[in-house]
Amino acid sequence: MLPILYSYRRCPYAMRARMALKYADIKYEHREIELRNKPQSMLAISPKGTVPVFTVDDLVLEQSIDIMRWALTKTDPDGWGTVDERVAQIWIDRNDGPFKVLLDQYKYPNRYPECKPDEVLQSPLNEMLVPLEEALKVQQYLLGDRMTYVDIAIFPFIRQFAMVDPQRFASLPLHSVQQWLNRHLQSELFLSVMQKYPSWHD
């Protein structure tokens, strides 16, 4: 019986899980959910109701980073998982914690009327984009001159930030980040996990 992945195409967490599973050549059943009509089979194994959720045998993984790391224990041809985990976790915590909050404020200004417009842009820049730029000025990828799972874990969120206002993003002094982002956007791996699936129902 194939593993099952409950996913939502545009969700950055689900995106990075799909990329890791594809990279590791893990075959699975893809179940594309509707956010307003989540399948009961997913809620039964993961009551929190967010994607991705990955189930294989008796194992249920509810966090995208856990899915990525599980996949890399099965197959890791390019050594994505061979990293300094302390440094890797610092980047992931920064992305999934404060940057994600600031990204939501930037993407959904109507939800955060108390936020000042100039701070809504500057805060995520200071928190994540500028440190990324500094790292990528001296190396091709976040942890060095080869790609690791950390690049894949963070890329979907930078993509989301850029898509809020592509012209504004292109005008920012983030040349290295823009190049790094474009490499991912044009990669065969990313394009292969962005195909559209019909909604899955119980």
Rosetta constraint file for C-alpha pairs under 8 A:
AtomPair CA 2 CA 27 HARMONIC 6.88 0.50
AtomPair CA 2 CA 28 HARMONIC 5.16 0.50
AtomPair CA 2 CA 29 HARMONIC 6.16 0.50
AtomPair CA 2 CA 56 HARMONIC 7.32 0.50
AtomPair CA 3 CA 27 HARMONIC 7.30 0.50
AtomPair CA 3 CA 28 HARMONIC 4.74 0.50
AtomPair CA 3 CA 29 HARMONIC 6.12 0.50
AtomPair CA 3 CA 54 HARMONIC 7.16 0.50
AtomPair CA 3 CA 55 HARMONIC 5.63 0.50
AtomPair CA 3 CA 56 HARMONIC 4.43 0.50
AtomPair CA 3 CA 57 HARMONIC 7.15 0.50
AtomPair CA 4 CA 28 HARMONIC 5.44 0.50
AtomPair CA 4 CA 29 HARMONIC 4.69 0.50
AtomPair CA 4 CA 30 HARMONIC 6.15 0.50
AtomPair CA 4 CA 31 HARMONIC 7.15 0.50
AtomPair CA 4 CA 54 HARMONIC 5.67 0.50
AtomPair CA 4 CA 55 HARMONIC 5.29 0.50
AtomPair CA 4 CA 56 HARMONIC 6.62 0.50
AtomPair CA 5 CA 28 HARMONIC 6.74 0.50
AtomPair CA 5 CA 29 HARMONIC 6.16 0.50
AtomPair CA 5 CA 30 HARMONIC 5.17 0.50
AtomPair CA 5 CA 31 HARMONIC 5.95 0.50
AtomPair CA 5 CA 52 HARMONIC 6.78 0.50
AtomPair CA 5 CA 53 HARMONIC 5.74 0.50
AtomPair CA 5 CA 54 HARMONIC 4.51 0.50
AtomPair CA 5 CA 55 HARMONIC 6.62 0.50
AtomPair CA 6 CA 30 HARMONIC 6.35 0.50
AtomPair CA 6 CA 31 HARMONIC 4.77 0.50
AtomPair CA 6 CA 32 HARMONIC 5.99 0.50
AtomPair CA 6 CA 33 HARMONIC 6.61 0.50
AtomPair CA 6 CA 42 HARMONIC 7.14 0.50
AtomPair CA 6 CA 51 HARMONIC 6.26 0.50
AtomPair CA 6 CA 52 HARMONIC 5.51 0.50
AtomPair CA 6 CA 53 HARMONIC 5.12 0.50
AtomPair CA 6 CA 54 HARMONIC 6.41 0.50
AtomPair CA 7 CA 11 HARMONIC 7.85 0.50
AtomPair CA 7 CA 14 HARMONIC 5.64 0.50
AtomPair CA 7 CA 30 HARMONIC 7.12 0.50
AtomPair CA 7 CA 31 HARMONIC 6.10 0.50
AtomPair CA 7 CA 32 HARMONIC 5.06 0.50
AtomPair CA 7 CA 33 HARMONIC 6.10 0.50
AtomPair CA 7 CA 51 HARMONIC 5.48 0.50
AtomPair CA 7 CA 52 HARMONIC 5.01 0.50
AtomPair CA 7 CA 53 HARMONIC 7.03 0.50
AtomPair CA 8 CA 14 HARMONIC 6.33 0.50
AtomPair CA 8 CA 32 HARMONIC 5.52 0.50
AtomPair CA 8 CA 33 HARMONIC 5.79 0.50
AtomPair CA 8 CA 34 HARMONIC 7.45 0.50
AtomPair CA 8 CA 35 HARMONIC 7.95 0.50
AtomPair CA 8 CA 51 HARMONIC 6.74 0.50
AtomPair CA 8 CA 52 HARMONIC 7.43 0.50
AtomPair CA 9 CA 14 HARMONIC 7.12 0.50
AtomPair CA 9 CA 15 HARMONIC 6.84 0.50
AtomPair CA 9 CA 32 HARMONIC 7.29 0.50
AtomPair CA 9 CA 194 HARMONIC 6.61 0.50
AtomPair CA 9 CA 196 HARMONIC 7.17 0.50
AtomPair CA 10 CA 14 HARMONIC 7.69 0.50
AtomPair CA 10 CA 15 HARMONIC 6.99 0.50
AtomPair CA 11 CA 15 HARMONIC 6.03 0.50
AtomPair CA 11 CA 51 HARMONIC 7.73 0.50
AtomPair CA 12 CA 16 HARMONIC 6.31 0.50
AtomPair CA 12 CA 156 HARMONIC 4.95 0.50
AtomPair CA 12 CA 157 HARMONIC 5.99 0.50
AtomPair CA 12 CA 160 HARMONIC 7.72 0.50
AtomPair CA 13 CA 17 HARMONIC 6.48 0.50
AtomPair CA 13 CA 51 HARMONIC 7.24 0.50
AtomPair CA 13 CA 52 HARMONIC 6.65 0.50
AtomPair CA 13 CA 64 HARMONIC 5.68 0.50
AtomPair CA 13 CA 153 HARMONIC 7.90 0.50
AtomPair CA 13 CA 156 HARMONIC 7.64 0.50
AtomPair CA 14 CA 18 HARMONIC 6.14 0.50
AtomPair CA 14 CA 51 HARMONIC 6.07 0.50
AtomPair CA 14 CA 52 HARMONIC 4.81 0.50
AtomPair CA 14 CA 64 HARMONIC 6.54 0.50
AtomPair CA 15 CA 19 HARMONIC 6.24 0.50
AtomPair CA 15 CA 156 HARMONIC 6.74 0.50
AtomPair CA 15 CA 193 HARMONIC 7.43 0.50
AtomPair CA 16 CA 20 HARMONIC 6.28 0.50
AtomPair CA 16 CA 64 HARMONIC 7.01 0.50
AtomPair CA 16 CA 68 HARMONIC 7.47 0.50
AtomPair CA 16 CA 152 HARMONIC 5.96 0.50
AtomPair CA 16 CA 153 HARMONIC 5.47 0.50
AtomPair CA 16 CA 156 HARMONIC 6.78 0.50
AtomPair CA 17 CA 21 HARMONIC 6.23 0.50
AtomPair CA 17 CA 52 HARMONIC 7.21 0.50
AtomPair CA 17 CA 64 HARMONIC 5.33 0.50
AtomPair CA 17 CA 65 HARMONIC 7.17 0.50
AtomPair CA 17 CA 67 HARMONIC 5.96 0.50
AtomPair CA 17 CA 68 HARMONIC 5.50 0.50
AtomPair CA 18 CA 22 HARMONIC 6.02 0.50
AtomPair CA 18 CA 193 HARMONIC 6.23 0.50
AtomPair CA 19 CA 23 HARMONIC 6.03 0.50
AtomPair CA 19 CA 152 HARMONIC 7.38 0.50
AtomPair CA 19 CA 189 HARMONIC 6.55 0.50
AtomPair CA 19 CA 190 HARMONIC 6.54 0.50
AtomPair CA 19 CA 193 HARMONIC 6.36 0.50
AtomPair CA 20 CA 24 HARMONIC 6.12 0.50
AtomPair CA 20 CA 67 HARMONIC 7.85 0.50
AtomPair CA 20 CA 68 HARMONIC 5.25 0.50
AtomPair CA 20 CA 71 HARMONIC 6.38 0.50
AtomPair CA 20 CA 72 HARMONIC 7.40 0.50
AtomPair CA 20 CA 149 HARMONIC 7.58 0.50
AtomPair CA 20 CA 152 HARMONIC 7.75 0.50
AtomPair CA 21 CA 25 HARMONIC 6.09 0.50
AtomPair CA 21 CA 26 HARMONIC 5.24 0.50
AtomPair CA 21 CA 27 HARMONIC 7.82 0.50
AtomPair CA 21 CA 67 HARMONIC 7.89 0.50
AtomPair CA 21 CA 68 HARMONIC 6.90 0.50
AtomPair CA 21 CA 71 HARMONIC 5.70 0.50
AtomPair CA 22 CA 26 HARMONIC 6.11 0.50
AtomPair CA 22 CA 27 HARMONIC 7.96 0.50
AtomPair CA 22 CA 189 HARMONIC 7.32 0.50
AtomPair CA 22 CA 193 HARMONIC 7.42 0.50
AtomPair CA 23 CA 76 HARMONIC 7.79 0.50
AtomPair CA 23 CA 189 HARMONIC 7.17 0.50
AtomPair CA 24 CA 71 HARMONIC 5.91 0.50
AtomPair CA 24 CA 72 HARMONIC 6.31 0.50
AtomPair CA 24 CA 74 HARMONIC 6.95 0.50
AtomPair CA 24 CA 75 HARMONIC 4.88 0.50
AtomPair CA 24 CA 76 HARMONIC 6.00 0.50
AtomPair CA 24 CA 77 HARMONIC 7.65 0.50
AtomPair CA 25 CA 75 HARMONIC 7.35 0.50
AtomPair CA 26 CA 71 HARMONIC 7.18 0.50
AtomPair CA 31 CA 199 HARMONIC 7.25 0.50
AtomPair CA 31 CA 200 HARMONIC 5.38 0.50
AtomPair CA 32 CA 197 HARMONIC 6.25 0.50
AtomPair CA 32 CA 198 HARMONIC 6.65 0.50
AtomPair CA 32 CA 199 HARMONIC 5.01 0.50
AtomPair CA 32 CA 200 HARMONIC 5.31 0.50
AtomPair CA 33 CA 37 HARMONIC 7.46 0.50
AtomPair CA 33 CA 38 HARMONIC 5.95 0.50
AtomPair CA 33 CA 39 HARMONIC 6.99 0.50
AtomPair CA 33 CA 199 HARMONIC 5.53 0.50
AtomPair CA 33 CA 200 HARMONIC 5.79 0.50
AtomPair CA 33 CA 201 HARMONIC 7.63 0.50
AtomPair CA 34 CA 38 HARMONIC 5.65 0.50
AtomPair CA 34 CA 199 HARMONIC 6.33 0.50
AtomPair CA 34 CA 200 HARMONIC 7.84 0.50
AtomPair CA 38 CA 42 HARMONIC 7.27 0.50
AtomPair CA 38 CA 43 HARMONIC 7.34 0.50
AtomPair CA 38 CA 49 HARMONIC 7.41 0.50
AtomPair CA 39 CA 43 HARMONIC 6.58 0.50
AtomPair CA 39 CA 200 HARMONIC 7.75 0.50
AtomPair CA 39 CA 201 HARMONIC 5.96 0.50
AtomPair CA 39 CA 202 HARMONIC 5.89 0.50
AtomPair CA 40 CA 44 HARMONIC 5.92 0.50
AtomPair CA 40 CA 202 HARMONIC 6.92 0.50
AtomPair CA 41 CA 45 HARMONIC 6.83 0.50
AtomPair CA 41 CA 202 HARMONIC 6.72 0.50
AtomPair CA 42 CA 46 HARMONIC 5.90 0.50
AtomPair CA 42 CA 47 HARMONIC 7.63 0.50
AtomPair CA 42 CA 49 HARMONIC 7.34 0.50
AtomPair CA 42 CA 53 HARMONIC 7.52 0.50
AtomPair CA 43 CA 47 HARMONIC 4.55 0.50
AtomPair CA 43 CA 48 HARMONIC 7.17 0.50
AtomPair CA 43 CA 49 HARMONIC 5.70 0.50
AtomPair CA 45 CA 60 HARMONIC 7.29 0.50
AtomPair CA 46 CA 50 HARMONIC 7.92 0.50
AtomPair CA 46 CA 53 HARMONIC 7.26 0.50
AtomPair CA 46 CA 62 HARMONIC 6.91 0.50
AtomPair CA 51 CA 62 HARMONIC 7.36 0.50
AtomPair CA 52 CA 62 HARMONIC 6.39 0.50
AtomPair CA 52 CA 63 HARMONIC 6.85 0.50
AtomPair CA 52 CA 64 HARMONIC 6.14 0.50
AtomPair CA 53 CA 60 HARMONIC 7.15 0.50
AtomPair CA 53 CA 61 HARMONIC 5.83 0.50
AtomPair CA 53 CA 62 HARMONIC 4.72 0.50
AtomPair CA 53 CA 63 HARMONIC 7.09 0.50
AtomPair CA 53 CA 64 HARMONIC 7.76 0.50
AtomPair CA 54 CA 60 HARMONIC 5.80 0.50
AtomPair CA 54 CA 61 HARMONIC 5.09 0.50
AtomPair CA 54 CA 62 HARMONIC 6.53 0.50
AtomPair CA 54 CA 67 HARMONIC 6.92 0.50
AtomPair CA 55 CA 59 HARMONIC 5.61 0.50
AtomPair CA 55 CA 60 HARMONIC 4.44 0.50
AtomPair CA 55 CA 61 HARMONIC 6.23 0.50
AtomPair CA 56 CA 60 HARMONIC 6.64 0.50
AtomPair CA 61 CA 66 HARMONIC 6.45 0.50
AtomPair CA 61 CA 67 HARMONIC 6.18 0.50
AtomPair CA 62 CA 66 HARMONIC 7.53 0.50
AtomPair CA 62 CA 67 HARMONIC 7.75 0.50
AtomPair CA 63 CA 67 HARMONIC 6.46 0.50
AtomPair CA 64 CA 68 HARMONIC 6.24 0.50
AtomPair CA 65 CA 69 HARMONIC 6.17 0.50
AtomPair CA 65 CA 153 HARMONIC 7.38 0.50
AtomPair CA 66 CA 70 HARMONIC 6.00 0.50
AtomPair CA 67 CA 71 HARMONIC 6.16 0.50
AtomPair CA 68 CA 72 HARMONIC 6.38 0.50
AtomPair CA 68 CA 149 HARMONIC 7.57 0.50
AtomPair CA 69 CA 73 HARMONIC 6.45 0.50
AtomPair CA 69 CA 81 HARMONIC 7.45 0.50
AtomPair CA 70 CA 74 HARMONIC 6.88 0.50
AtomPair CA 71 CA 75 HARMONIC 6.57 0.50
AtomPair CA 71 CA 76 HARMONIC 7.98 0.50
AtomPair CA 72 CA 76 HARMONIC 5.09 0.50
AtomPair CA 72 CA 80 HARMONIC 7.45 0.50
AtomPair CA 72 CA 81 HARMONIC 6.35 0.50
AtomPair CA 76 CA 80 HARMONIC 6.33 0.50
AtomPair CA 76 CA 81 HARMONIC 7.06 0.50
AtomPair CA 79 CA 148 HARMONIC 7.14 0.50
AtomPair CA 80 CA 147 HARMONIC 6.48 0.50
AtomPair CA 80 CA 148 HARMONIC 3.96 0.50
AtomPair CA 80 CA 149 HARMONIC 5.10 0.50
AtomPair CA 81 CA 148 HARMONIC 6.38 0.50
AtomPair CA 81 CA 149 HARMONIC 6.23 0.50
AtomPair CA 82 CA 148 HARMONIC 7.58 0.50
AtomPair CA 83 CA 88 HARMONIC 6.96 0.50
AtomPair CA 83 CA 143 HARMONIC 7.65 0.50
AtomPair CA 83 CA 148 HARMONIC 7.34 0.50
AtomPair CA 84 CA 88 HARMONIC 6.15 0.50
AtomPair CA 85 CA 89 HARMONIC 5.88 0.50
AtomPair CA 86 CA 90 HARMONIC 6.41 0.50
AtomPair CA 87 CA 91 HARMONIC 6.59 0.50
AtomPair CA 88 CA 92 HARMONIC 6.31 0.50
AtomPair CA 88 CA 143 HARMONIC 7.71 0.50
AtomPair CA 88 CA 150 HARMONIC 6.21 0.50
AtomPair CA 89 CA 93 HARMONIC 5.82 0.50
AtomPair CA 90 CA 94 HARMONIC 6.15 0.50
AtomPair CA 91 CA 95 HARMONIC 6.18 0.50
AtomPair CA 91 CA 150 HARMONIC 7.48 0.50
AtomPair CA 92 CA 96 HARMONIC 5.89 0.50
AtomPair CA 92 CA 150 HARMONIC 7.04 0.50
AtomPair CA 92 CA 153 HARMONIC 7.24 0.50
AtomPair CA 92 CA 154 HARMONIC 7.07 0.50
AtomPair CA 93 CA 97 HARMONIC 5.54 0.50
AtomPair CA 94 CA 98 HARMONIC 5.87 0.50
AtomPair CA 94 CA 99 HARMONIC 6.13 0.50
AtomPair CA 94 CA 127 HARMONIC 7.80 0.50
AtomPair CA 94 CA 128 HARMONIC 7.34 0.50
AtomPair CA 95 CA 99 HARMONIC 4.95 0.50
AtomPair CA 95 CA 100 HARMONIC 6.05 0.50
AtomPair CA 95 CA 128 HARMONIC 7.10 0.50
AtomPair CA 95 CA 154 HARMONIC 6.58 0.50
AtomPair CA 95 CA 157 HARMONIC 7.85 0.50
AtomPair CA 96 CA 100 HARMONIC 5.40 0.50
AtomPair CA 97 CA 101 HARMONIC 6.67 0.50
AtomPair CA 98 CA 102 HARMONIC 6.33 0.50
AtomPair CA 98 CA 127 HARMONIC 7.48 0.50
AtomPair CA 99 CA 103 HARMONIC 5.88 0.50
AtomPair CA 99 CA 124 HARMONIC 5.94 0.50
AtomPair CA 99 CA 127 HARMONIC 6.34 0.50
AtomPair CA 99 CA 128 HARMONIC 6.32 0.50
AtomPair CA 100 CA 104 HARMONIC 6.22 0.50
AtomPair CA 100 CA 157 HARMONIC 7.67 0.50
AtomPair CA 101 CA 105 HARMONIC 6.49 0.50
AtomPair CA 102 CA 106 HARMONIC 6.25 0.50
AtomPair CA 102 CA 120 HARMONIC 7.00 0.50
AtomPair CA 102 CA 123 HARMONIC 6.80 0.50
AtomPair CA 102 CA 124 HARMONIC 5.54 0.50
AtomPair CA 103 CA 107 HARMONIC 6.01 0.50
AtomPair CA 103 CA 124 HARMONIC 6.52 0.50
AtomPair CA 103 CA 161 HARMONIC 6.41 0.50
AtomPair CA 104 CA 108 HARMONIC 5.70 0.50
AtomPair CA 105 CA 109 HARMONIC 5.60 0.50
AtomPair CA 105 CA 111 HARMONIC 7.39 0.50
AtomPair CA 105 CA 112 HARMONIC 6.09 0.50
AtomPair CA 105 CA 115 HARMONIC 7.59 0.50
AtomPair CA 105 CA 120 HARMONIC 6.36 0.50
AtomPair CA 106 CA 120 HARMONIC 5.32 0.50
AtomPair CA 106 CA 121 HARMONIC 6.35 0.50
AtomPair CA 106 CA 161 HARMONIC 7.88 0.50
AtomPair CA 106 CA 164 HARMONIC 7.84 0.50
AtomPair CA 107 CA 161 HARMONIC 7.28 0.50
AtomPair CA 107 CA 164 HARMONIC 5.93 0.50
AtomPair CA 108 CA 112 HARMONIC 7.05 0.50
AtomPair CA 109 CA 113 HARMONIC 6.33 0.50
AtomPair CA 109 CA 115 HARMONIC 7.74 0.50
AtomPair CA 115 CA 119 HARMONIC 7.19 0.50
AtomPair CA 115 CA 120 HARMONIC 6.53 0.50
AtomPair CA 116 CA 120 HARMONIC 6.14 0.50
AtomPair CA 117 CA 121 HARMONIC 6.84 0.50
AtomPair CA 118 CA 122 HARMONIC 6.26 0.50
AtomPair CA 119 CA 123 HARMONIC 5.52 0.50
AtomPair CA 120 CA 124 HARMONIC 7.18 0.50
AtomPair CA 121 CA 125 HARMONIC 6.61 0.50
AtomPair CA 122 CA 126 HARMONIC 6.17 0.50
AtomPair CA 123 CA 127 HARMONIC 6.07 0.50
AtomPair CA 124 CA 128 HARMONIC 5.76 0.50
AtomPair CA 124 CA 129 HARMONIC 6.63 0.50
AtomPair CA 125 CA 129 HARMONIC 4.56 0.50
AtomPair CA 125 CA 130 HARMONIC 5.55 0.50
AtomPair CA 126 CA 130 HARMONIC 5.63 0.50
AtomPair CA 126 CA 131 HARMONIC 7.35 0.50
AtomPair CA 127 CA 131 HARMONIC 7.20 0.50
AtomPair CA 128 CA 132 HARMONIC 6.08 0.50
AtomPair CA 129 CA 133 HARMONIC 6.12 0.50
AtomPair CA 129 CA 174 HARMONIC 7.58 0.50
AtomPair CA 129 CA 177 HARMONIC 7.53 0.50
AtomPair CA 130 CA 134 HARMONIC 6.26 0.50
AtomPair CA 130 CA 174 HARMONIC 7.43 0.50
AtomPair CA 131 CA 135 HARMONIC 6.27 0.50
AtomPair CA 132 CA 136 HARMONIC 6.06 0.50
AtomPair CA 132 CA 142 HARMONIC 7.32 0.50
AtomPair CA 132 CA 177 HARMONIC 6.61 0.50
AtomPair CA 133 CA 137 HARMONIC 6.01 0.50
AtomPair CA 133 CA 174 HARMONIC 5.91 0.50
AtomPair CA 133 CA 175 HARMONIC 7.52 0.50
AtomPair CA 133 CA 176 HARMONIC 5.71 0.50
AtomPair CA 133 CA 177 HARMONIC 5.39 0.50
AtomPair CA 134 CA 138 HARMONIC 7.24 0.50
AtomPair CA 135 CA 139 HARMONIC 6.51 0.50
AtomPair CA 135 CA 141 HARMONIC 7.91 0.50
AtomPair CA 135 CA 142 HARMONIC 6.18 0.50
AtomPair CA 136 CA 140 HARMONIC 5.71 0.50
AtomPair CA 136 CA 141 HARMONIC 6.10 0.50
AtomPair CA 136 CA 142 HARMONIC 6.26 0.50
AtomPair CA 136 CA 176 HARMONIC 5.65 0.50
AtomPair CA 136 CA 177 HARMONIC 6.63 0.50
AtomPair CA 136 CA 180 HARMONIC 7.78 0.50
AtomPair CA 137 CA 176 HARMONIC 5.81 0.50
AtomPair CA 139 CA 143 HARMONIC 7.77 0.50
AtomPair CA 139 CA 144 HARMONIC 5.40 0.50
AtomPair CA 139 CA 145 HARMONIC 5.48 0.50
AtomPair CA 140 CA 144 HARMONIC 6.42 0.50
AtomPair CA 140 CA 145 HARMONIC 4.97 0.50
AtomPair CA 140 CA 146 HARMONIC 6.95 0.50
AtomPair CA 140 CA 180 HARMONIC 7.50 0.50
AtomPair CA 141 CA 145 HARMONIC 5.54 0.50
AtomPair CA 141 CA 146 HARMONIC 5.97 0.50
AtomPair CA 141 CA 147 HARMONIC 5.67 0.50
AtomPair CA 141 CA 148 HARMONIC 7.82 0.50
AtomPair CA 141 CA 151 HARMONIC 6.82 0.50
AtomPair CA 141 CA 180 HARMONIC 7.44 0.50
AtomPair CA 142 CA 147 HARMONIC 7.62 0.50
AtomPair CA 142 CA 148 HARMONIC 7.98 0.50
AtomPair CA 142 CA 150 HARMONIC 7.23 0.50
AtomPair CA 142 CA 151 HARMONIC 6.16 0.50
AtomPair CA 143 CA 147 HARMONIC 7.64 0.50
AtomPair CA 143 CA 148 HARMONIC 7.29 0.50
AtomPair CA 143 CA 150 HARMONIC 7.80 0.50
AtomPair CA 147 CA 151 HARMONIC 6.39 0.50
AtomPair CA 148 CA 152 HARMONIC 7.06 0.50
AtomPair CA 149 CA 153 HARMONIC 6.02 0.50
AtomPair CA 150 CA 154 HARMONIC 6.26 0.50
AtomPair CA 151 CA 155 HARMONIC 5.85 0.50
AtomPair CA 152 CA 156 HARMONIC 7.30 0.50
AtomPair CA 154 CA 158 HARMONIC 6.66 0.50
AtomPair CA 155 CA 159 HARMONIC 6.14 0.50
AtomPair CA 155 CA 181 HARMONIC 6.77 0.50
AtomPair CA 155 CA 184 HARMONIC 7.38 0.50
AtomPair CA 156 CA 160 HARMONIC 6.22 0.50
AtomPair CA 157 CA 161 HARMONIC 6.25 0.50
AtomPair CA 158 CA 162 HARMONIC 6.15 0.50
AtomPair CA 158 CA 181 HARMONIC 7.38 0.50
AtomPair CA 159 CA 163 HARMONIC 6.19 0.50
AtomPair CA 159 CA 181 HARMONIC 6.92 0.50
AtomPair CA 160 CA 164 HARMONIC 6.65 0.50
AtomPair CA 161 CA 165 HARMONIC 7.84 0.50
AtomPair CA 162 CA 166 HARMONIC 5.41 0.50
AtomPair CA 162 CA 169 HARMONIC 5.50 0.50
AtomPair CA 165 CA 169 HARMONIC 6.20 0.50
AtomPair CA 166 CA 170 HARMONIC 6.08 0.50
AtomPair CA 167 CA 171 HARMONIC 6.34 0.50
AtomPair CA 168 CA 172 HARMONIC 6.54 0.50
AtomPair CA 170 CA 178 HARMONIC 7.49 0.50
AtomPair CA 174 CA 178 HARMONIC 6.06 0.50
AtomPair CA 175 CA 179 HARMONIC 6.25 0.50
AtomPair CA 176 CA 180 HARMONIC 6.17 0.50
AtomPair CA 177 CA 181 HARMONIC 5.99 0.50
AtomPair CA 178 CA 182 HARMONIC 6.09 0.50
AtomPair CA 179 CA 183 HARMONIC 6.26 0.50
AtomPair CA 180 CA 184 HARMONIC 6.62 0.50
AtomPair CA 181 CA 185 HARMONIC 6.17 0.50
AtomPair CA 182 CA 186 HARMONIC 6.05 0.50
AtomPair CA 183 CA 187 HARMONIC 6.06 0.50
AtomPair CA 184 CA 190 HARMONIC 6.58 0.50
AtomPair CA 185 CA 190 HARMONIC 6.34 0.50
AtomPair CA 185 CA 191 HARMONIC 7.35 0.50
AtomPair CA 186 CA 190 HARMONIC 7.24 0.50
AtomPair CA 186 CA 191 HARMONIC 7.10 0.50
AtomPair CA 187 CA 191 HARMONIC 6.37 0.50
AtomPair CA 188 CA 192 HARMONIC 5.94 0.50
AtomPair CA 189 CA 193 HARMONIC 6.69 0.50
AtomPair CA 190 CA 194 HARMONIC 6.60 0.50
AtomPair CA 191 CA 195 HARMONIC 7.34 0.50
